Amino acid sequence: MPIIWFEKNEDYAIWSCLNGKTGGKYLAFFNFREEAQRISCSPEAVEQFAGRTAGIRKATELWSGTDRKLAEGVLRDSVSAHGAGLFALL
């Protein structure tokens, strides 16, 4: 299961992971700022998921178990200062 930096800058990073055995797709958001911020990512933009995003409608935050609907195909989450969010795409 290769983990790939999808996007990174001084404020945040987004990692992606594709489980080759199960087909499971995951995104992780990391906030580097001193305050909470909203981070977003379209699974279709992740090269690692190319051709494998049809039908993705929601994501489950794996630590809390809460579901988030993708609005217009984009996962958005408010991440606390120096926090992280880990999502399974469904």
Summary of the structure (lengths in Angstrom):
residues: 90
radius of gyration: 12.3
end to end distance: 17.5
largest distance: 37.6
contacts: 248
relative contact order: 0.26
helix: 7%
strand: 50%
